[in-house]
Amino acid sequence: MGTSLKTKVALGLGIMYIAWGTTYIGIAFTIETMPPLMSMSFRFVAAGAALFVFIALRNGVAALKLNRKQFSSAMFLGVLMLGTGLGTMALAEEVVPIGVASLIVAAMPIWTALFRTIDKDRPRLLSLVGIAAGLIGIAIIMLPGQTQARPGAVGASVTFWMFVILFGNLCWSLGSFIAPRMETPSNPLVLSTYEMAGAAVALFIAGLINQEQITDFADASARSWGGWLYLVTVGSLIGYTVYTWLLENAPITLVSTYAYVNPIVAVALAIVIFNEDVTPNILIGSVIVIASVAIVVAMESVKKQNPLQVQ
């Protein structure tokens, strides 16, 4: 890797860490005065439309044409991963502290590795250690009665909403696990466009069921609109574009570091911006989870780079 490319990769990593580590703050700002599910739906409408136009101008409209299997797979993955994963997050962040939410989501590589293990994909010993330790870390973070709800969430059960985030995280991990087994578009940007479309439809319907209304946006604050625009531009468009570029120009072990750097960024910002407390269980659990994710990501990356290696 040349010096110029190293500089670009370092810059790309920094942008990715900031873009995705700050999305939790963007969601928190957005849902302050906007309906949570519909705001996420319109986020994907805007981001998906921008990607559609970008691909059409760059590669032609023909690049966006899919067969029936590709279309249904992409839409299904969008509902499962983006719709369920971020929909549950938007609802739960009204109650669960931002730092805690980001730490629960940080365990995603652990769940994906666990799905592979259940599917008889023999993991390395260190991967098993990382999975076991990660589960312990999550359990410590989610100990009932140890985490206070966010201001304004009177009477809400923090434990219940932490499990809601966990459910969404499991759905995203399941999607990551089954995606390679499905027929999807080869261009990741095309796949993302249709995933966003699927998520937008599902979240809009879920918003209607949740008794949200489009007119609710009329009373949204400038801070909520700023948070929403940040999610569309930085969280979705810039973050994902940089991520796909890094996958093509940097080692997977380096790109995968976002999994344990992002929650550090989110926790730090939650402390500074929202004055969130870091209780002993959160501190201990976060150290265990982040270390476990680092182990699992490193082992999984080695496995991908050496697919024929007998374990």
N, C-alpha and C positions, 0 to 999 in steps of 0.2 A: 504494500500500500504506500503510494507516494506521499510526500509531505503535503502537497496541495489537497489530495484526497483525504488524508488524515485530518486536516483542518476542517474540511467540509463535513466529515463524519462526526467530529467532535461538536461542531456547530449544530448538526442535525440532531445529535443525541440531546444536547441542551434544549433545543426547541421542543423535542418530543417530551422530555421530562416536564418542562414547564406547561406545555399544551395539555397534556393528559393529567398531570398532577394538580392542575388548577381547575379542572372541570367540576370537581366536587364543590368548589367555591362558586363557580358559575351556576350550578344547579341550585345551590342554596339561595343565591341572589334571585334567580328566576322564580322559584316557587314561593317567594315571600308574598307576592301579590298577583301571581299568575296561576291558573289552574295547572296542577302538576302534570297530568297525563296529556292534556291537549297541548301544553307548551312544548313537551317533548315530541309530540306528533308533528307540530309545525316546524320544529327544529329540523326534523328529518325531511320534511317536505322541502324546506329551503336548501338544505345541504345536498339532498338528492337531486334537486332541480339544477343546482350549480354544477354538480358532477356530470349530469346528463349533457348539459350544454358544452362543458369542457371536452368531454369525450367525443361528442358529435363534431365539434370544430377541429379537434386534433386528429381523430381517426375516421371520421365519417359516421353517419347515422347507422350504416350497416354493422358497425362494431357493437351496437347496442341490441342487435337482433338475437334472440335466444330461441332454442327449441323448447318444447313443452316441459321436458324434464328439467332443463336448466332454469327455466322461469319458476316452476313450482318449488324447486330446491332452494333457489335464492330467496324467494318470498318467505318460505318456511323458516329458513335460517334467520331472516330478518325479524320475524315475529318472535322466535325462540330466544335469540341472543340480544338484539337491540331492543325489541319491544318489551320482553319480559325483564331482561337484565336492567335496562335503564328506567323502565316504567316503575318497577319496584323500588329502585333507588330514589326516584323523584318523590314517590309517596313517603318512603321511610325517612328521608332527610328532613321531613317536617318534625320528626321526633328524635331520631338517633343523631348523636353528635357526629359532625363531619369526619373527624379523625377516626372514630370507631368504624364508621361506614367504609372509609377507604381501606382500613386494615382488614375488614372482612372480605372485601373485594380483592385485596392483594393475594388472597389464598387461591385464586383461580388456577394457577399452574399446578397446585397440589391436587385439586379436584380432577383436572384433566389427566394427570398422571395416575390418579386412583382409578379413573375409568379405564385407562389402558391396562392397568394391573388386573382389573376384573375381567377384561377382555382377553386375558391370558397373554398379554404382551409383557414378557418377563423383564422386570425393571432391575437396575443395578441395586446393590445392597444399600448404597448411599441414598438412592432415590426412596427406598422403603423407609430409611431413617428419617429423611426429610418429610415424607408423607405423614408418618406417625407423629413426629414433633410438631408439624403444622397443625394437625388435628388437635393436639394438646393446647397449642397456642390459641387457636380459635375458641376452644372451650373456656380458656382462662379469660379471654376478652369478653365473652358472652355470659359470664357468670351472673345469674340473676341478682338484682339488688345492688350491683356494684357500679352501674353507670346511670347518671342522671339524664333525664330528658332535656332536650333543647328548650330554651325559654319560650313560653307560649304554648307548649304541648302539655297542657294541664290534663291530668287523668289518663294520659296515653301510656300504654305498656311498652317500655323501651325494649324489653326482652322479646316481645312479640314482633316488633318491627325489625329487630336485628335478625330474627329468623326469616322475615320477609326478604331482607337483603340477601341472606344466605341462599334462599330459594332461587332468587333471580341470578345469583352467582353460579349456582349449580346448573341452571338452564343455559347460561352462557358457556360454561365449561362443556356441557353436553353437546352444544352446538359446535364448539371447536373440535370435539372428539369425532363427531359423525360427519362433519363437513368433507374431509378427504375421501369418505366412502360414498359421497353423493356426486351426481353429475352437475357441476356448476360451471359458470363462465371461467375461462382460463385467465382473463384479464381481471386482476383484483379490484380495479376501480369500477369496472362494469358490475362485478359481483356486489360491491358495496352499494352501488346505485340502486340495484333492485332490492337489496336487503333493507336499505333505508325506506324504500317504497312500502315494503311489507310491514316494517315497524310503524310507519306513519299511519297506515290504515288501521292496524291493530290498536295502537294507542288512542286513535281518535274514537274508535268504537268503545274502548275501555273508559275513555273520558266521559262519553255520553252515559254509560252505565253508572259512572261515579257522580252523575248529575252535574257535570261541568258544562259550561256554556261558552260559546264564542264571545258573547257579550262581556264575559268576565275580563277579557283583555282590555276593555275600555278603561278600567280603573287601575291598570297596572302602573307601577311607579317607574321612574326613569332608571332606577337601579336594577329593577327586574328586566326591563328591556335591554339594558346594557349586558346583564348576565346572559340573556337569551342570545343576543347577537354574538357574544363571546363564544358560546357553545357552538353556534353555527359555523363561525369563521375559524376560530382557533382550535376548539375541541374537535370538530368534525373534519373540516376541509384541510387546514394546515397540518394538524396532528396526523391525520391518516396519510396525507400525501408524503410527508416527511418519513413516516414509518415505512411506506412501500419503497421509497427511494433507499432507505437504509438497508432494507432486506436485500436489495440488489447490489449494494456497494460496501457492506460491512459484514463481519462474521456474525452468525446468529447468536453466539454467546454474548456479544457486545450489545446487539439490538435488544436481546431479551432482558437486559438489565432494567428496562422500564418497569418490570413487574415488581421490583422491590425498591426502586428509587421513587416512583410516583407516590406511594403512601407516605414516605418521609416528607415529601413536598407538601402533601395535603395536610398532614398532621401539623407541620410547622405553621402553615398558613392559617389553619383553624385556630391555633393558639394565639397567633398575632391578631387576626381579624375579628374572631368571635370570642376571644378570651376563654377558650375551652380548657377544662381541667384535664390533666393527665393523671389518672388514678393509678395506684400500684398495679392493679390487674391489667390495665391497658398498657402500662410501660413494660411489664414482664411479658405479657402476651404478644405485644408488637415486636419485641426483640426476637422472640421464638419464631413468630410467623415470618418475619423478614429474613431471618437466617435460614429457615426451612425452605422458603421460596427460592432463595439464592442457590441452595444445594440442589433442589429439584430442577430448576431452570438449567443449571450447569450440566447436570447429568443427562437431561433430556436433549440438550443441545449437542453434547458429545455423541449421543446415540444417533441423532439425525445426521451428524457429519460422518459417522461410521456405521451406516445401516447394515452392513454385512458382518459386523463384529459379533462373534459368538460370546454370549455372556454365561 
